[in-house]
Amino acid sequence: MPRYLTAPSASLSRRGFLAATGALTLATTLSACGGSGDGTSGASSAKPVSQADIDKAMKTPTELTFWTWVPNIDKEVALFEKKYPAVKVKVVNAGQGVAHYTKLRTALKAGSGAPDMVQMEYQAIPTFTITSSLLDLRPYGASALKSTFVDWTWGQVSGSGGEVWAIPQDTGPMGMLYRKDIFDKHGIQVPTTWDEFAAAARKLHKAAPDVYLTNLAANEAAAWHGLLWQAGAKPYATSGKSDITISVDDTVSQKLGAYWGGLAKEGVIGTEPDFADSWYAALNKGKYATWITAAWGPAFLSGSAKATSGKWRAAPLPQWDASKPSSGNWGGSTTAVIRSTKNPIAAAMFAQFLNSDPASAKMFATEQFFFPATKSLLSNAEFVGDAPAFYGGQKVNQVFADTSSTVNSSFQWPPFLDQAATDWTETVGKSLADKTDTVRALGTWQSRLTTYAKTQGFTVHTS
């Protein structure tokens, strides 16, 4: 029986699972941008390394250090060491979320103690490229892997000059998990548009005042960014190392604010913090009929809401324009190489092998419950054909594999994501929880981010 969608093992905590899938809330992911760096692009303009040099390096006794929070990754690492027995990889768990990135930033500032390779979420990459901390992997053959991965993931790891800053490992294309039994009981059709979703929210809550169609957590900046992504927003756009356009209060954002803020004010959706005990209890008791989540959600839910087994199904996100299906992404991570490594060839080859080797990539899906970044796995009959009993035998992976192909490839992250998440929670998130004016809160968020960026030396533009 395929293990792609079995529940996470008991030894893997809820927080650990979220960290492993790169799905921690943005507010707990990064601490202040900081860092050192001379503003150069490292190996960006370096000539390609010859195959002879690669062969020599991979036969030379070498020890690499890899910082990662992924549990049991030794199994994937062993595949690399089997192919390149001269190269040994020391796996270090430097922490999760803030602890991981803070320790990395401290080592970079000190000029010693940094690893050769590091686990890095997509949204964290700009924070470290702006300080010239990552190695451009193009000279080591990384560009040849572009077609191996889902198109939008390559956009997430690529620089404006064509640099390849990391190799994709897993993803979190967004979709909707829903309670089929609740929908059937109240005559609700699976909403395909956000207008239908709003109508269903009102209908359900009127019929069952203790039940809400969904919960948009007021502490979850990551979900909001994913919804911005789906709606076609471009909240951040950087140019070089000092120019940034901030547009978290533009027309698209205001549409989102009016929609979700309106539903919150009406009291037909919940806004309680997610990944908290009360939220887990609510999912188990049927307080929420849907969970707007990502591709890692099915495995997570099957382990956290066991009392509801067989009642859930999966569907794409409702659409703003049904004729142009789109989704956002929430979660996922990569393998990056630190520019200061003394073994750039071996480190670059490790990052590429770990995530593109078919056996290693499949192992991430079967051992760590990661949702794949490789096209081959997303079209693998065993993977997309898995039909877990928790979802009534539905081929849930197929739903999210189809969704992955609709994620926009142009979405960008700011180099101060921690601040963006904190400010969102204190403005937009608070407006949702307090049932106040969310559109107005967007303006406050924009103002706070603009002020912060300027104090950090950025030239700020608004669209």
C-alpha positions in Angstrom: 0.0 0.0 0.0 1.5 3.4 -0.9 2.4 5.5 2.0 2.1 8.9 0.4 -0.9 10.0 2.4 -0.7 7.9 5.6 -0.7 9.9 8.8 2.6 11.2 10.2 4.2 8.9 12.7 3.6 9.5 16.4 7.2 10.4 16.8 6.8 13.4 14.5 5.2 16.2 16.5 2.6 18.6 15.0 5.1 21.4 15.0 7.8 19.0 13.7 5.5 18.0 10.8 4.8 21.6 9.9 8.5 22.5 10.1 9.4 19.5 8.0 7.0 20.5 5.3 8.0 24.2 5.5 4.5 25.1 6.6 5.2 27.0 9.8 3.5 30.3 10.1 5.5 33.1 8.5 5.7 35.0 11.7 7.8 32.2 13.3 9.9 31.5 10.3 12.4 34.3 10.1 14.0 36.7 12.5 15.4 40.1 11.5 17.1 40.2 8.1 20.6 41.4 9.2 23.6 39.5 8.0 26.8 40.4 6.4 27.9 40.4 2.8 29.8 42.5 0.4 27.0 42.9 -2.1 28.7 40.9 -4.7 27.0 38.0 -6.5 29.6 35.4 -5.5 29.8 32.8 -8.3 27.0 34.4 -10.4 29.4 35.3 -13.1 31.7 32.3 -12.7 32.5 30.0 -15.6 31.0 26.6 -15.7 32.9 24.0 -13.7 34.3 21.3 -16.0 33.1 17.7 -15.7 36.7 16.7 -15.0 36.8 19.0 -12.0 33.5 17.6 -10.8 34.7 14.1 -11.1 37.9 14.9 -9.2 36.0 16.6 -6.4 33.5 13.8 -6.0 36.4 11.3 -5.7 38.3 13.4 -3.1 37.7 12.5 0.6 35.5 15.3 1.8 33.2 16.1 4.7 30.2 18.3 4.3 27.9 19.7 6.9 24.2 20.0 6.2 21.7 21.9 8.4 18.2 20.6 8.2 15.1 20.2 10.3 13.8 17.3 8.2 13.3 14.1 10.3 15.0 10.9 9.2 16.7 12.6 6.2 19.7 10.4 6.8 18.0 7.9 4.6 18.1 10.2 1.6 21.7 11.3 2.5 22.7 7.7 2.5 21.7 7.4 -1.2 24.1 10.3 -2.0 27.0 8.8 0.0 26.4 5.4 -1.7 26.9 7.1 -5.1 29.8 9.2 -3.9 31.5 7.2 -1.2 34.4 9.6 -0.8 32.0 12.4 0.3 30.6 12.2 3.8 27.7 14.4 5.0 27.2 15.4 8.6 23.6 16.1 9.2 22.8 18.7 11.9 19.4 19.8 13.2 20.1 23.4 14.1 16.5 24.0 15.1 13.2 24.8 13.5 11.8 28.1 12.3 13.4 31.1 14.1 16.1 29.0 15.8 17.3 27.6 12.5 17.6 30.9 10.7 18.9 32.8 13.7 21.7 30.3 14.1 22.6 30.5 10.4 22.6 34.3 10.4 24.8 34.3 13.5 27.3 32.0 11.9 27.3 34.1 8.7 28.0 37.3 10.7 30.7 35.7 12.7 32.4 34.4 9.5 32.7 30.9 10.9 30.5 27.9 11.8 28.2 28.1 8.9 27.2 24.8 7.2 28.0 23.9 3.6 24.4 23.3 2.7 21.2 24.3 4.4 17.5 23.6 4.4 15.7 26.8 3.3 12.1 27.7 2.7 11.2 29.4 -0.5 10.2 32.6 1.3 13.5 32.8 3.1 15.7 32.8 0.0 15.5 36.6 -0.6 16.5 37.3 3.0 19.8 35.5 2.4 20.4 36.4 -1.2 20.3 40.1 -0.3 23.2 39.5 2.0 25.1 37.5 -0.7 25.1 34.5 1.5 24.1 31.8 -1.0 26.1 30.2 -3.8 24.8 30.5 -7.4 24.5 26.9 -8.5 24.6 27.5 -12.2 28.3 26.9 -12.7 27.8 23.4 -11.2 25.1 22.3 -13.7 22.0 23.3 -11.8 20.4 25.0 -14.8 20.0 21.6 -16.5 17.6 20.6 -13.8 15.0 23.3 -14.6 12.7 21.0 -16.5 12.8 18.4 -13.7 10.8 20.6 -11.4 7.4 22.2 -11.5 7.8 25.5 -13.4 6.7 27.8 -10.6 9.2 26.3 -8.1 12.1 27.2 -10.4 10.9 30.7 -10.4 11.0 30.7 -6.6 14.7 29.6 -6.5 15.9 31.8 -9.4 17.4 35.3 -9.2 16.6 38.2 -11.5 19.9 37.6 -13.3 19.2 34.0 -13.9 21.0 32.8 -10.7 20.0 29.4 -9.2 20.0 30.0 -5.5 18.6 26.6 -4.3 17.1 23.3 -5.5 13.4 22.7 -4.8 12.6 19.9 -2.5 8.9 20.0 -1.7 5.9 22.2 -2.2 2.5 23.3 -0.8 0.1 24.2 -3.6 -3.2 25.2 -2.0 -6.5 23.6 -2.1 -9.6 23.0 0.0 -10.4 20.0 2.2 -14.1 19.8 3.0 -16.5 17.7 5.1 -18.6 15.8 2.6 -21.1 14.7 5.4 -21.7 18.3 6.5 -22.1 19.5 2.9 -24.5 16.6 2.1 -26.6 17.2 5.3 -27.1 20.9 4.4 -27.4 20.6 0.7 -24.2 22.5 -0.1 -22.4 22.0 -3.4 -18.7 22.2 -3.5 -18.0 25.8 -4.3 -16.1 26.5 -7.4 -16.0 30.3 -7.1 -15.5 32.6 -4.1 -19.0 34.0 -4.6 -20.4 30.5 -4.2 -18.1 30.0 -1.2 -19.5 33.1 0.5 -23.1 32.1 -0.3 -22.4 28.6 1.2 -20.9 30.2 4.3 -24.0 32.2 5.0 -26.3 29.3 4.2 -24.5 26.8 6.5 -24.1 29.1 9.4 -27.8 30.1 9.3 -28.8 26.5 9.3 -26.3 25.4 11.9 -25.2 28.4 14.1 -22.5 26.3 15.7 -20.9 25.4 12.4 -18.8 27.6 10.1 -17.8 26.9 6.5 -14.2 27.7 7.3 -11.7 29.3 9.7 -9.4 32.0 8.4 -6.9 32.2 11.2 -6.1 35.7 12.4 -2.5 34.6 13.2 -1.8 32.9 9.8 0.0 35.3 7.6 1.2 32.4 5.5 -2.4 31.5 4.4 -3.1 35.2 3.6 0.0 35.3 1.4 -1.1 32.1 -0.3 -4.5 33.7 -1.0 -2.8 36.8 -2.3 -0.8 34.6 -4.6 -3.9 32.8 -5.9 -5.6 36.1 -6.6 -2.8 37.3 -8.8 -1.4 39.9 -6.4 2.2 41.1 -6.5 2.7 42.4 -2.9 6.5 42.6 -3.2 8.9 43.2 -6.1 12.6 43.7 -5.6 15.1 45.3 -7.9 18.7 44.8 -7.1 19.6 44.9 -3.4 18.1 48.3 -2.4 14.8 48.9 -4.4 11.5 47.3 -3.5 7.9 47.9 -4.5 5.4 47.2 -1.7 1.8 46.6 -2.8 -0.1 45.0 0.0 -2.9 47.6 -0.3 -3.5 47.5 -4.0 -6.7 46.7 -5.8 -6.3 42.9 -5.6 -5.4 43.1 -2.0 -8.4 45.3 -1.2 -10.6 42.8 -3.0 -9.3 40.1 -0.7 -9.7 42.3 2.3 -13.2 43.3 1.6 -14.2 39.6 0.9 -12.7 38.0 4.0 -13.2 41.0 6.2 -16.8 41.0 5.2 -17.4 37.4 6.0 -15.6 37.8 9.3 -17.8 40.8 10.2 -20.9 38.8 9.3 -19.8 36.1 11.7 -20.2 33.3 9.1 -16.5 32.2 9.3 -14.2 31.6 12.2 -11.0 33.5 12.8 -9.4 31.6 15.7 -5.7 30.9 15.8 -4.8 27.7 13.9 -2.5 24.8 15.1 -3.7 25.4 18.6 -5.6 22.9 20.9 -8.9 24.6 20.4 -8.5 24.5 16.6 -7.6 20.8 16.6 -10.7 20.2 18.8 -12.8 22.2 16.4 -11.7 20.1 13.4 -12.5 16.9 15.3 -15.9 18.1 16.4 -17.1 19.3 13.1 -17.1 23.1 13.9 -15.5 23.8 10.5 -16.7 22.3 7.2 -13.6 23.2 5.2 -9.9 23.8 5.7 -8.3 26.0 3.2 -4.8 24.5 3.2 -1.9 23.2 1.1 -0.8 19.8 -0.3 0.7 18.8 3.0 -2.6 19.3 4.7 -4.2 15.9 3.9 -1.4 13.9 5.6 -1.4 16.4 8.5 -5.2 16.3 9.0 -5.4 12.5 8.9 -3.1 12.4 11.9 -4.7 15.3 13.8 -8.4 14.7 13.2 -8.7 10.9 13.4 -12.2 11.0 14.7 -13.4 12.4 11.3 -11.9 9.6 9.1 -13.8 9.0 6.0 -15.7 12.3 6.1 -13.3 14.5 4.3 -12.7 15.1 0.6 -10.4 17.5 -1.4 -11.2 20.1 -4.0 -9.3 22.9 -5.7 -9.6 26.4 -4.2 -12.7 28.3 -5.3 -11.7 30.7 -8.1 -12.0 34.5 -8.6 -12.2 33.7 -12.4 -13.4 30.2 -13.1 -12.1 30.5 -16.7 -8.6 31.0 -15.4 -7.9 28.4 -12.7 -5.2 29.5 -10.3 -3.8 28.6 -6.9 -1.2 29.9 -4.5 1.4 28.1 -2.5 1.8 27.6 1.3 4.9 25.8 2.5 7.7 23.8 1.0 11.5 24.2 1.1 14.7 23.8 -0.8 18.4 22.9 -0.4 20.7 25.9 -0.7 24.5 26.1 -0.6 26.2 28.6 1.6 28.7 30.8 -0.4 31.4 30.4 2.2 31.7 26.6 1.7 35.2 25.4 1.1 33.8 22.5 -1.0 31.5 24.2 -3.5 31.5 21.4 -6.1 30.6 18.7 -3.6 28.1 20.8 -1.9 26.4 21.8 -5.1 26.3 18.3 -6.3 24.7 17.2 -3.0 21.9 19.8 -3.3 21.2 18.7 -6.8 21.3 15.0 -6.1 19.2 15.1 -2.9 16.3 16.7 -4.7 16.5 15.5 -8.3 17.6 11.9 -7.9 14.4 9.8 -8.5 14.9 7.5 -5.5 15.7 10.3 -3.2 12.8 12.5 -4.4 10.4 9.6 -4.0 11.7 8.9 -0.5 10.8 12.4 0.6 7.2 11.6 -0.5 7.0 8.2 1.2 9.1 8.8 4.3 8.5 12.5 5.2 5.1 12.9 3.6 6.4 15.8 1.5 4.4 16.9 -1.6 6.7 16.6 -4.6 8.4 19.3 -6.5 9.4 17.0 -9.4 7.2 16.7 -12.5 7.9 12.9 -12.7 6.5 12.2 -9.2 3.5 14.4 -9.8 2.6 12.2 -12.8 3.6 9.0 -11.1 0.6 6.5 -11.3 1.3 5.2 -7.8 1.5 8.7 -6.3 -1.6 10.2 -7.9 -3.5 7.0 -7.7 -3.3 6.7 -3.9 -6.8 6.6 -2.4 -6.6 6.8 1.4 -9.6 5.7 3.4 -9.5 8.9 5.5 -10.7 10.7 2.3 -13.3 8.1 1.4 -11.0 6.6 -1.2 -10.6 9.8 -3.1 -7.4 10.3 -5.1 -6.4 13.3 -3.1 -2.9 13.5 -4.5 -4.3 13.9 -8.0 -6.3 16.9 -6.8 -3.3 18.7 -5.5 -1.1 17.6 -8.4 -3.5 19.2 -10.8 -3.6 22.3 -8.5 0.2 22.5 -8.6 0.1 23.2 -12.3 -2.0 26.3 -11.8 0.3 28.1 -9.3 1.6 31.4 -10.7 5.3 31.5 -11.2 5.9 35.3 -10.8 5.1 35.7 -7.0 7.9 37.2 -5.0 8.8 37.4 -1.4 10.4 40.4 0.4 13.8 40.3 2.1 12.2 41.1 5.4 9.4 38.6 5.6 9.4 38.4 9.4 8.4 42.0 9.6 5.7 41.6 6.9 4.2 38.7 8.9 4.4 40.5 12.2 2.8 43.6 10.8 0.1 41.6 9.1 -0.9 39.9 12.3 -1.0 43.2 14.1 -3.1 44.9 11.5 -5.0 42.7 9.0 -5.1 39.7 11.3 -6.3 41.8 14.1 -9.1 43.3 12.0 -10.3 39.8 11.2 -10.3 38.7 14.8 -12.0 42.0 16.0 -14.4 42.2 13.0 -13.3 45.7 12.1 -12.4 47.2 8.8 -10.0 44.9 7.0 -9.5 47.1 4.0 -8.5 49.9 6.2 -6.1 47.6 8.0 -4.4 46.8 4.7 -3.5 50.5 4.4 -2.0 50.4 7.9 0.0 47.3 7.0 1.3 49.0 3.8 2.3 52.1 5.8 4.1 50.1 8.5 6.0 48.0 6.0 7.0 51.0 4.0 8.3 52.8 7.0 10.3 49.7 8.1 11.8 49.1 4.6 13.0 52.7 4.5 14.6 52.4 7.9 16.5 49.4 6.6 17.9 51.5 3.7 15.5 50.4 0.9 14.2 52.8 -1.7 10.5 52.0 -1.6 8.0 52.3 -4.5 4.3 51.6 -4.5 2.3 50.4 -7.4 
